[in-house]
């Protein structure tokens, strides 16, 4: 007997478990980091080119929108790093059951947010 499969998936009604949310955020943070690399390398080039371009870059980074973007990149870096460590632990079979997977997901979210707040406060 065939199962009745849904014909229309309402994506806004699907509730992912916490490890699934962490997995999707890991991918999103990786894309954010990858897409920001050209901008960060250009900023490095400007900071090393001359005193004038370095000063201009510092003025640009003092703007609140620039600081907000940097805090977003900080979150992406910390989340990607913490989630990557979690996936290494899973691959090495340190995380074996569903309870540990959920707990490690909570730890990843908490650690990335705490690290972002700490360094973001220093940046701001």
N, CA, C and O atoms as CSV, one atom per row, in Angstrom:
chain,resi,resn,atom,element,x,y,z
A,1,UNK,N,N,0.832,-1.170,0.000
A,1,UNK,CA,C,0.000,0.000,0.000
A,1,UNK,C,C,0.889,1.249,0.000
A,1,UNK,O,O,1.853,1.334,0.760
A,2,UNK,N,N,0.562,2.190,-0.838
A,2,UNK,CA,C,1.355,3.410,-0.972
A,2,UNK,C,C,0.933,4.428,0.078
A,2,UNK,O,O,-0.245,4.579,0.400
A,3,UNK,N,N,1.940,5.119,0.598
A,3,UNK,CA,C,1.663,6.189,1.557
A,3,UNK,C,C,1.174,7.420,0.809
A,3,UNK,O,O,1.577,7.688,-0.322
A,4,UNK,N,N,0.307,8.146,1.464
A,4,UNK,CA,C,-0.140,9.411,0.893
A,4,UNK,C,C,0.921,10.461,1.196
A,4,UNK,O,O,1.114,10.846,2.349
A,5,UNK,N,N,1.583,10.904,0.187
A,5,UNK,CA,C,2.627,11.912,0.355
A,5,UNK,C,C,2.021,13.286,0.114
A,5,UNK,O,O,1.109,13.427,-0.701
A,6,UNK,N,N,2.511,14.284,0.804
A,6,UNK,CA,C,1.953,15.628,0.580
A,6,UNK,C,C,2.306,16.140,-0.810
A,6,UNK,O,O,3.413,15.937,-1.308
A,7,UNK,N,N,1.355,16.794,-1.409
A,7,UNK,CA,C,1.579,17.337,-2.742
A,7,UNK,C,C,2.159,18.747,-2.668
A,7,UNK,O,O,2.891,19.170,-3.563
A,8,UNK,N,N,1.840,19.451,-1.634
A,8,UNK,CA,C,2.320,20.823,-1.479
A,8,UNK,C,C,2.991,20.941,-0.117
A,8,UNK,O,O,2.361,20.725,0.918
A,9,UNK,N,N,4.261,21.283,-0.129
A,9,UNK,CA,C,4.974,21.469,1.129
A,9,UNK,C,C,4.901,22.934,1.533
A,9,UNK,O,O,5.404,23.809,0.828
A,10,UNK,N,N,4.282,23.188,2.652
A,10,UNK,CA,C,4.237,24.550,3.190
A,10,UNK,C,C,5.483,24.731,4.052
A,10,UNK,O,O,5.505,24.333,5.217
A,11,UNK,N,N,6.520,25.336,3.469
A,11,UNK,CA,C,7.801,25.445,4.156
A,11,UNK,C,C,7.720,26.283,5.424
A,11,UNK,O,O,8.499,26.068,6.353
A,12,UNK,N,N,6.797,27.228,5.478
A,12,UNK,CA,C,6.678,28.050,6.680
A,12,UNK,C,C,6.014,27.293,7.830
A,12,UNK,O,O,6.041,27.767,8.966
A,13,UNK,N,N,5.421,26.134,7.564
A,13,UNK,CA,C,4.775,25.352,8.611
A,13,UNK,C,C,5.642,24.201,9.099
A,13,UNK,O,O,5.312,23.569,10.102
A,14,UNK,N,N,6.735,23.918,8.418
A,14,UNK,CA,C,7.617,22.827,8.831
A,14,UNK,C,C,8.490,23.325,9.971
A,14,UNK,O,O,9.150,24.358,9.852
A,15,UNK,N,N,8.493,22.587,11.079
A,15,UNK,CA,C,9.311,22.964,12.228
A,15,UNK,C,C,10.508,22.028,12.289
A,15,UNK,O,O,10.376,20.833,12.553
A,16,UNK,N,N,11.681,22.605,12.037
A,16,UNK,CA,C,12.914,21.823,12.092
A,16,UNK,C,C,13.342,21.619,13.535
A,16,UNK,O,O,13.114,22.491,14.375
A,17,UNK,N,N,13.954,20.489,13.835
A,17,UNK,CA,C,14.557,20.340,15.163
A,17,UNK,C,C,15.784,21.240,15.273
A,17,UNK,O,O,16.321,21.700,14.265
A,18,UNK,N,N,16.219,21.484,16.501
A,18,UNK,CA,C,17.328,22.405,16.734
A,18,UNK,C,C,18.601,22.011,15.983
A,18,UNK,O,O,19.257,22.897,15.436
A,19,UNK,N,N,18.988,20.731,15.924
A,19,UNK,CA,C,20.177,20.400,15.121
A,19,UNK,C,C,20.026,20.761,13.643
A,19,UNK,O,O,21.011,21.099,12.987
A,20,UNK,N,N,18.815,20.693,13.119
A,20,UNK,CA,C,18.579,21.094,11.734
A,20,UNK,C,C,18.737,22.590,11.540
A,20,UNK,O,O,19.270,23.040,10.526
A,21,UNK,N,N,18.274,23.359,12.513
A,21,UNK,CA,C,18.429,24.816,12.452
A,21,UNK,C,C,19.907,25.184,12.501
A,21,UNK,O,O,20.360,26.053,11.756
A,22,UNK,N,N,20.664,24.518,13.387
A,22,UNK,CA,C,22.104,24.786,13.488
A,22,UNK,C,C,22.797,24.424,12.175
A,22,UNK,O,O,23.718,25.120,11.747
A,23,UNK,N,N,22.363,23.349,11.542
A,23,UNK,CA,C,22.952,22.943,10.270
A,23,UNK,C,C,22.702,23.991,9.186
A,23,UNK,O,O,23.611,24.333,8.430
A,24,UNK,N,N,21.486,24.494,9.110
A,24,UNK,CA,C,21.174,25.506,8.104
A,24,UNK,C,C,21.931,26.797,8.393
A,24,UNK,O,O,22.437,27.438,7.472
A,25,UNK,N,N,22.011,27.185,9.672
A,25,UNK,CA,C,22.767,28.384,10.028
A,25,UNK,C,C,24.253,28.208,9.732
A,25,UNK,O,O,24.936,29.175,9.395
A,26,UNK,N,N,24.758,26.983,9.856
A,26,UNK,CA,C,26.158,26.704,9.524
A,26,UNK,C,C,26.398,26.966,8.036
A,26,UNK,O,O,27.415,27.547,7.657
A,27,UNK,N,N,25.471,26.539,7.213
A,27,UNK,CA,C,25.604,26.777,5.772
A,27,UNK,C,C,25.480,28.259,5.439
A,27,UNK,O,O,26.243,28.784,4.628
A,28,UNK,N,N,24.517,28.932,6.067
A,28,UNK,CA,C,24.325,30.360,5.813
A,28,UNK,C,C,25.555,31.147,6.244
A,28,UNK,O,O,25.996,32.050,5.533
A,29,UNK,N,N,26.116,30.806,7.410
A,29,UNK,CA,C,27.303,31.529,7.878
A,29,UNK,C,C,28.497,31.259,6.968
A,29,UNK,O,O,29.323,32.146,6.755
A,30,UNK,N,N,28.597,30.052,6.434
A,30,UNK,CA,C,29.674,29.754,5.489
A,30,UNK,C,C,29.551,30.570,4.215
A,30,UNK,O,O,30.550,31.058,3.687
A,31,UNK,N,N,28.335,30.719,3.721
A,31,UNK,CA,C,28.111,31.537,2.521
A,31,UNK,C,C,28.429,32.999,2.815
A,31,UNK,O,O,29.034,33.686,1.992
A,32,UNK,N,N,28.019,33.474,3.993
A,32,UNK,CA,C,28.327,34.862,4.368
A,32,UNK,C,C,29.835,35.092,4.407
A,32,UNK,O,O,30.326,36.104,3.906
A,33,UNK,N,N,30.563,34.160,4.997
A,33,UNK,CA,C,32.016,34.308,5.084
A,33,UNK,C,C,32.654,34.262,3.701
A,33,UNK,O,O,33.560,35.041,3.405
A,34,UNK,N,N,32.184,33.353,2.858
A,34,UNK,CA,C,32.740,33.232,1.514
A,34,UNK,C,C,32.491,34.498,0.699
A,34,UNK,O,O,33.385,34.987,0.009
A,35,UNK,N,N,31.270,35.024,0.785
A,35,UNK,CA,C,30.943,36.217,0.008
A,35,UNK,C,C,31.633,37.470,0.546
A,35,UNK,O,O,31.830,38.433,-0.195
A,36,UNK,N,N,31.996,37.465,1.814
A,36,UNK,CA,C,32.660,38.643,2.382
A,36,UNK,C,C,34.166,38.644,2.139
A,36,UNK,O,O,34.816,39.667,2.357
A,37,UNK,N,N,34.730,37.541,1.699
A,37,UNK,CA,C,36.181,37.480,1.497
A,37,UNK,C,C,36.711,38.538,0.530
A,37,UNK,O,O,37.714,39.175,0.851
A,38,UNK,N,N,36.100,38.762,-0.630
A,38,UNK,CA,C,36.640,39.809,-1.512
A,38,UNK,C,C,36.634,41.193,-0.860
A,38,UNK,O,O,37.579,41.963,-1.029
A,39,UNK,N,N,35.575,41.507,-0.121
A,39,UNK,CA,C,35.504,42.811,0.542
A,39,UNK,C,C,36.573,42.915,1.621
A,39,UNK,O,O,37.231,43.948,1.745
A,40,UNK,N,N,36.750,41.853,2.402
A,40,UNK,CA,C,37.761,41.877,3.460
A,40,UNK,C,C,39.172,41.965,2.884
A,40,UNK,O,O,40.029,42.647,3.445
A,41,UNK,N,N,39.413,41.285,1.780
A,41,UNK,CA,C,40.733,41.384,1.147
A,41,UNK,C,C,40.972,42.778,0.567
A,41,UNK,O,O,42.090,43.290,0.617
A,42,UNK,N,N,39.928,43.384,0.022
A,42,UNK,CA,C,40.048,44.752,-0.477
A,42,UNK,C,C,40.322,45.721,0.675
A,42,UNK,O,O,41.113,46.655,0.537
A,43,UNK,N,N,39.665,45.491,1.803
A,43,UNK,CA,C,39.926,46.326,2.976
A,43,UNK,C,C,41.361,46.151,3.465
A,43,UNK,O,O,41.999,47.118,3.881
A,44,UNK,N,N,41.863,44.938,3.416
A,44,UNK,CA,C,43.256,44.703,3.800
A,44,UNK,C,C,44.201,45.441,2.858
A,44,UNK,O,O,45.180,46.044,3.296
A,45,UNK,N,N,43.902,45.390,1.567
A,45,UNK,CA,C,44.736,46.094,0.589
A,45,UNK,C,C,44.729,47.598,0.857
A,45,UNK,O,O,45.778,48.241,0.835
A,46,UNK,N,N,43.543,48.156,1.109
A,46,UNK,CA,C,43.462,49.593,1.397
A,46,UNK,C,C,44.186,49.959,2.685
A,46,UNK,O,O,44.796,51.025,2.775
A,47,UNK,N,N,44.123,49.088,3.674
A,47,UNK,CA,C,44.777,49.420,4.942
A,47,UNK,C,C,46.294,49.383,4.822
A,47,UNK,O,O,46.991,50.050,5.587
A,48,UNK,N,N,46.811,48.616,3.876
A,48,UNK,CA,C,48.259,48.501,3.713
A,48,UNK,C,C,48.823,49.410,2.622
A,48,UNK,O,O,50.040,49.561,2.516
A,49,UNK,N,N,47.958,50.014,1.813
A,49,UNK,CA,C,48.431,50.788,0.663
A,49,UNK,C,C,49.127,52.080,1.079
A,49,UNK,O,O,50.261,52.330,0.672
A,50,UNK,N,N,48.469,52.891,1.874
A,50,UNK,CA,C,49.066,54.163,2.294
A,50,UNK,C,C,48.362,54.643,3.555
A,50,UNK,O,O,47.349,54.085,3.977
A,51,UNK,N,N,48.914,55.674,4.134
A,51,UNK,CA,C,48.322,56.254,5.348
A,51,UNK,C,C,46.942,56.843,5.030
A,51,UNK,O,O,46.013,56.725,5.828
A,52,UNK,N,N,46.818,57.475,3.861
A,52,UNK,CA,C,45.556,58.121,3.497
A,52,UNK,C,C,44.435,57.095,3.341
A,52,UNK,O,O,43.337,57.286,3.863
A,53,UNK,N,N,44.716,56.000,2.616
A,53,UNK,CA,C,43.672,54.987,2.432
A,53,UNK,C,C,43.365,54.281,3.749
A,53,UNK,O,O,42.223,53.889,3.992
A,54,UNK,N,N,44.369,54.118,4.590
A,54,UNK,CA,C,44.143,53.511,5.905
A,54,UNK,C,C,43.231,54.396,6.751
A,54,UNK,O,O,42.314,53.900,7.406
A,55,UNK,N,N,43.478,55.692,6.738
A,55,UNK,CA,C,42.645,56.633,7.492
A,55,UNK,C,C,41.225,56.663,6.939
A,55,UNK,O,O,40.262,56.709,7.704
A,56,UNK,N,N,41.092,56.637,5.630
A,56,UNK,CA,C,39.768,56.620,5.002
A,56,UNK,C,C,39.007,55.344,5.364
A,56,UNK,O,O,37.799,55.379,5.600
A,57,UNK,N,N,39.717,54.229,5.406
A,57,UNK,CA,C,39.090,52.965,5.787
A,57,UNK,C,C,38.641,52.996,7.248
A,57,UNK,O,O,37.564,52.496,7.572
A,58,UNK,N,N,39.450,53.575,8.126
A,58,UNK,CA,C,39.059,53.695,9.531
A,58,UNK,C,C,37.822,54.568,9.691
A,58,UNK,O,O,36.964,54.283,10.526
A,59,UNK,N,N,37.726,55.626,8.897
A,59,UNK,CA,C,36.536,56.479,8.936
A,59,UNK,C,C,35.307,55.712,8.459
A,59,UNK,O,O,34.221,55.852,9.021
A,60,UNK,N,N,35.486,54.908,7.427
A,60,UNK,CA,C,34.375,54.103,6.922
A,60,UNK,C,C,33.931,53.076,7.958
A,60,UNK,O,O,32.734,52.858,8.143
A,61,UNK,N,N,34.875,52.453,8.623
A,61,UNK,CA,C,34.543,51.431,9.615
A,61,UNK,C,C,33.972,52.021,10.900
A,61,UNK,O,O,33.406,51.287,11.709
A,62,UNK,N,N,34.108,53.322,11.103
A,62,UNK,CA,C,33.540,53.966,12.286
A,62,UNK,C,C,32.037,54.205,12.133
A,62,UNK,O,O,31.358,54.499,13.118
A,63,UNK,N,N,31.518,54.085,10.932
A,63,UNK,CA,C,30.089,54.285,10.687
A,63,UNK,C,C,29.298,53.150,11.346
A,63,UNK,O,O,29.737,52.000,11.311
A,64,UNK,N,N,28.134,53.453,11.948
A,64,UNK,CA,C,27.351,52.408,12.629
A,64,UNK,C,C,26.918,51.256,11.720
A,64,UNK,O,O,26.853,50.115,12.178
A,65,UNK,N,N,26.620,51.523,10.449
A,65,UNK,CA,C,26.237,50.426,9.550
A,65,UNK,C,C,27.417,49.494,9.278
A,65,UNK,O,O,27.241,48.282,9.151
A,66,UNK,N,N,28.614,50.063,9.189
A,66,UNK,CA,C,29.803,49.231,9.007
A,66,UNK,C,C,30.042,48.366,10.232
A,66,UNK,O,O,30.400,47.193,10.121
A,67,UNK,N,N,29.839,48.959,11.408
A,67,UNK,CA,C,30.013,48.190,12.642
A,67,UNK,C,C,28.982,47.069,12.740
A,67,UNK,O,O,29.292,45.964,13.185
A,68,UNK,N,N,27.752,47.365,12.318
A,68,UNK,CA,C,26.710,46.343,12.332
A,68,UNK,C,C,27.050,45.204,11.372
A,68,UNK,O,O,26.834,44.035,11.692
A,69,UNK,N,N,27.578,45.540,10.204
A,69,UNK,CA,C,27.996,44.511,9.247
A,69,UNK,C,C,29.143,43.678,9.812
A,69,UNK,O,O,29.180,42.462,9.622
A,70,UNK,N,N,30.073,44.325,10.504
A,70,UNK,CA,C,31.189,43.584,11.101
A,70,UNK,C,C,30.706,42.666,12.221
A,70,UNK,O,O,31.237,41.569,12.395
A,71,UNK,N,N,29.708,43.105,12.979
A,71,UNK,CA,C,29.147,42.241,14.021
A,71,UNK,C,C,28.460,41.041,13.374
A,71,UNK,O,O,28.541,39.928,13.893
A,72,UNK,N,N,27.787,41.259,12.249
A,72,UNK,CA,C,27.194,40.134,11.517
A,72,UNK,C,C,28.245,39.152,11.036
A,72,UNK,O,O,28.041,37.939,11.095
A,73,UNK,N,N,29.370,39.671,10.561
A,73,UNK,CA,C,30.461,38.790,10.133
A,73,UNK,C,C,31.105,38.081,11.321
A,73,UNK,O,O,31.530,36.932,11.207
A,74,UNK,N,N,31.177,38.767,12.457
A,74,UNK,CA,C,31.687,38.111,13.668
A,74,UNK,C,C,30.799,36.935,14.043
A,74,UNK,O,O,31.291,35.854,14.368
A,75,UNK,N,N,29.459,37.154,13.997
A,75,UNK,CA,C,28.554,36.057,14.312
A,75,UNK,C,C,28.755,34.911,13.319
A,75,UNK,O,O,28.811,33.748,13.717
A,76,UNK,N,N,28.863,35.235,12.044
A,76,UNK,CA,C,29.040,34.190,11.031
A,76,UNK,C,C,30.308,33.394,11.306
A,76,UNK,O,O,30.303,32.166,11.219
A,77,UNK,N,N,31.390,34.083,11.636
A,77,UNK,CA,C,32.645,33.388,11.919
A,77,UNK,C,C,32.509,32.504,13.147
A,77,UNK,O,O,32.865,31.327,13.100
A,78,UNK,N,N,31.998,33.054,14.249
A,78,UNK,CA,C,31.910,32.275,15.484
A,78,UNK,C,C,30.933,31.113,15.358
A,78,UNK,O,O,31.198,30.023,15.863
A,79,UNK,N,N,29.803,31.339,14.687
A,79,UNK,CA,C,28.855,30.236,14.517
A,79,UNK,C,C,29.452,29.147,13.631
A,79,UNK,O,O,29.333,27.960,13.934
A,80,UNK,N,N,30.086,29.547,12.547
A,80,UNK,CA,C,30.670,28.564,11.641
A,80,UNK,C,C,31.772,27.772,12.348
A,80,UNK,O,O,31.885,26.560,12.165
A,81,UNK,N,N,32.576,28.453,13.148
A,81,UNK,CA,C,33.651,27.793,13.883
A,81,UNK,C,C,33.089,26.813,14.919
A,81,UNK,O,O,33.514,25.659,14.977
A,82,UNK,N,N,32.140,27.272,15.731
A,82,UNK,CA,C,31.580,26.411,16.779
A,82,UNK,C,C,30.811,25.235,16.180
A,82,UNK,O,O,30.926,24.109,16.665
A,83,UNK,N,N,30.034,25.486,15.137
A,83,UNK,CA,C,29.295,24.399,14.499
A,83,UNK,C,C,30.252,23.434,13.806
A,83,UNK,O,O,29.997,22.230,13.772
A,84,UNK,N,N,31.347,23.947,13.256
A,84,UNK,CA,C,32.347,23.063,12.654
A,84,UNK,C,C,32.977,22.147,13.678
A,84,UNK,O,O,33.211,20.970,13.400
A,85,UNK,N,N,33.257,22.676,14.868
A,85,UNK,CA,C,33.771,21.824,15.949
A,85,UNK,C,C,32.738,20.769,16.348
A,85,UNK,O,O,33.090,19.628,16.647
A,86,UNK,N,N,31.468,21.158,16.351
A,86,UNK,CA,C,30.401,20.200,16.668
A,86,UNK,C,C,30.362,19.076,15.629
A,86,UNK,O,O,30.230,17.904,15.980
A,87,UNK,N,N,30.476,19.438,14.362
A,87,UNK,CA,C,30.445,18.408,13.323
A,87,UNK,C,C,31.676,17.516,13.372
A,87,UNK,O,O,31.590,16.328,13.060
A,88,UNK,N,N,32.817,18.070,13.759
A,88,UNK,CA,C,33.999,17.223,13.964
A,88,UNK,C,C,33.761,16.231,15.092
A,88,UNK,O,O,34.131,15.062,14.985
A,89,UNK,N,N,33.146,16.695,16.173
A,89,UNK,CA,C,32.841,15.798,17.292
A,89,UNK,C,C,31.855,14.716,16.861
A,89,UNK,O,O,31.969,13.568,17.291
A,90,UNK,N,N,30.899,15.069,16.022
A,90,UNK,CA,C,29.949,14.069,15.517
A,90,UNK,C,C,30.671,13.059,14.631
A,90,UNK,O,O,30.432,11.856,14.741
A,91,UNK,N,N,31.554,13.539,13.754
A,91,UNK,CA,C,32.291,12.639,12.864
A,91,UNK,C,C,33.221,11.708,13.625
A,91,UNK,O,O,33.464,10.581,13.195
A,92,UNK,N,N,33.743,12.175,14.757
A,92,UNK,CA,C,34.635,11.340,15.569
A,92,UNK,C,C,33.868,10.489,16.576
A,92,UNK,O,O,34.468,9.838,17.431
A,93,UNK,N,N,32.537,10.497,16.473
A,93,UNK,CA,C,31.637,9.681,17.292
A,93,UNK,C,C,31.686,10.042,18.770
A,93,UNK,O,O,31.469,9.186,19.627
A,94,UNK,N,N,31.970,11.306,19.072
A,94,UNK,CA,C,31.846,11.772,20.452
A,94,UNK,C,C,30.391,12.076,20.785
A,94,UNK,O,O,29.975,11.968,21.938
A,95,UNK,N,N,29.628,12.453,19.779
A,95,UNK,CA,C,28.192,12.694,19.934
A,95,UNK,C,C,27.491,11.479,19.357
A,95,UNK,O,O,27.563,11.220,18.155
A,96,UNK,N,N,26.806,10.730,20.227
A,96,UNK,CA,C,26.279,9.436,19.780
A,96,UNK,C,C,24.769,9.345,19.737
A,96,UNK,O,O,24.233,8.563,18.951
A,97,UNK,N,N,24.067,10.105,20.539
A,97,UNK,CA,C,22.614,9.959,20.539
A,97,UNK,C,C,21.935,11.313,20.328
A,97,UNK,O,O,22.585,12.356,20.258
A,98,UNK,N,N,20.629,11.259,20.231
A,98,UNK,CA,C,19.853,12.453,19.910
A,98,UNK,C,C,19.933,13.504,21.014
A,98,UNK,O,O,19.963,14.701,20.727
A,99,UNK,N,N,19.969,13.075,22.251
A,99,UNK,CA,C,20.069,14.022,23.361
A,99,UNK,C,C,21.364,14.808,23.323
A,99,UNK,O,O,21.375,16.014,23.566
A,100,UNK,N,N,22.450,14.127,23.018
A,100,UNK,CA,C,23.740,14.811,22.907
A,100,UNK,C,C,23.751,15.760,21.711
A,100,UNK,O,O,24.342,16.838,21.773
A,101,UNK,N,N,23.100,15.357,20.631
A,101,UNK,CA,C,23.037,16.222,19.446
A,101,UNK,C,C,22.263,17.501,19.754
A,101,UNK,O,O,22.664,18.589,19.343
A,102,UNK,N,N,21.157,17.366,20.476
A,102,UNK,CA,C,20.381,18.555,20.842
A,102,UNK,C,C,21.160,19.446,21.801
A,102,UNK,O,O,21.158,20.670,21.666
A,103,UNK,N,N,21.826,18.822,22.771
A,103,UNK,CA,C,22.608,19.603,23.741
A,103,UNK,C,C,23.759,20.332,23.050
A,103,UNK,O,O,24.025,21.497,23.343
A,104,UNK,N,N,24.438,19.644,22.136
A,104,UNK,CA,C,25.554,20.294,21.442
A,104,UNK,C,C,25.055,21.419,20.537
A,104,UNK,O,O,25.766,22.401,20.327
A,105,UNK,N,N,23.850,21.288,20.003
A,105,UNK,CA,C,23.272,22.371,19.198
A,105,UNK,C,C,23.014,23.603,20.055
A,105,UNK,O,O,23.282,24.730,19.638
A,106,UNK,N,N,22.489,23.375,21.259
A,106,UNK,CA,C,22.253,24.499,22.170
A,106,UNK,C,C,23.567,25.163,22.557
A,106,UNK,O,O,23.647,26.388,22.643
A,107,UNK,N,N,24.594,24.355,22.788
A,107,UNK,CA,C,25.907,24.898,23.150
A,107,UNK,C,C,26.467,25.742,22.011
A,107,UNK,O,O,27.025,26.814,22.245
A,108,UNK,N,N,26.320,25.259,20.777
A,108,UNK,CA,C,26.823,26.010,19.615
A,108,UNK,C,C,26.121,27.359,19.508
A,108,UNK,O,O,26.774,28.385,19.319
A,109,UNK,N,N,24.801,27.364,19.626
A,109,UNK,CA,C,24.067,28.627,19.524
A,109,UNK,C,C,24.456,29.582,20.649
A,109,UNK,O,O,24.675,30.770,20.413
A,110,UNK,N,N,24.540,29.061,21.869
A,110,UNK,CA,C,24.884,29.918,23.008
A,110,UNK,C,C,26.309,30.451,22.886
A,110,UNK,O,O,26.550,31.638,23.103
A,111,UNK,N,N,27.249,29.579,22.539
A,111,UNK,CA,C,28.652,29.996,22.456
A,111,UNK,C,C,28.851,31.036,21.359
A,111,UNK,O,O,29.566,32.019,21.555
A,112,UNK,N,N,28.223,30.823,20.208
A,112,UNK,CA,C,28.408,31.790,19.122
A,112,UNK,C,C,27.786,33.138,19.474
A,112,UNK,O,O,28.342,34.182,19.133
A,113,UNK,N,N,26.647,33.126,20.150
A,113,UNK,CA,C,26.033,34.396,20.539
A,113,UNK,C,C,26.832,35.104,21.627
A,113,UNK,O,O,26.999,36.323,21.578
A,114,UNK,N,N,27.328,34.351,22.611
A,114,UNK,CA,C,28.118,34.962,23.685
A,114,UNK,C,C,29.406,35.557,23.124
A,114,UNK,O,O,29.769,36.683,23.466
A,115,UNK,N,N,30.092,34.816,22.271
A,115,UNK,CA,C,31.328,35.330,21.679
A,115,UNK,C,C,31.064,36.563,20.814
A,115,UNK,O,O,31.854,37.507,20.809
A,116,UNK,N,N,29.956,36.548,20.089
A,116,UNK,CA,C,29.607,37.696,19.253
A,116,UNK,C,C,29.304,38.918,20.106
A,116,UNK,O,O,29.739,40.025,19.787
A,117,UNK,N,N,28.559,38.722,21.190
A,117,UNK,CA,C,28.234,39.850,22.065
A,117,UNK,C,C,29.499,40.405,22.716
A,117,UNK,O,O,29.673,41.621,22.795
A,118,UNK,N,N,30.379,39.524,23.180
A,118,UNK,CA,C,31.604,39.987,23.842
A,118,UNK,C,C,32.492,40.787,22.891
A,118,UNK,O,O,32.918,41.894,23.221
A,119,UNK,N,N,32.770,40.233,21.718
A,119,UNK,CA,C,33.633,40.954,20.788
A,119,UNK,C,C,32.900,42.094,20.093
A,119,UNK,O,O,33.511,43.099,19.733
A,120,UNK,N,N,31.588,41.939,19.904
A,120,UNK,CA,C,30.808,43.018,19.308
A,120,UNK,C,C,30.750,44.241,20.205
A,120,UNK,O,O,30.783,45.372,19.719
A,121,UNK,N,N,30.661,44.021,21.517
A,121,UNK,CA,C,30.676,45.148,22.458
A,121,UNK,C,C,32.024,45.854,22.422
A,121,UNK,O,O,32.090,47.080,22.512
A,122,UNK,N,N,33.087,45.091,22.292
A,122,UNK,CA,C,34.419,45.692,22.199
A,122,UNK,C,C,34.562,46.463,20.879
A,122,UNK,O,O,35.193,47.519,20.844
A,123,UNK,N,N,33.984,45.939,19.807
A,123,UNK,CA,C,34.048,46.594,18.503
A,123,UNK,C,C,33.241,47.887,18.490
A,123,UNK,O,O,33.677,48.885,17.917
A,124,UNK,N,N,32.079,47.873,19.111
A,124,UNK,CA,C,31.197,49.026,19.082
A,124,UNK,C,C,31.772,50.126,19.930
A,124,UNK,O,O,31.175,51.197,20.040
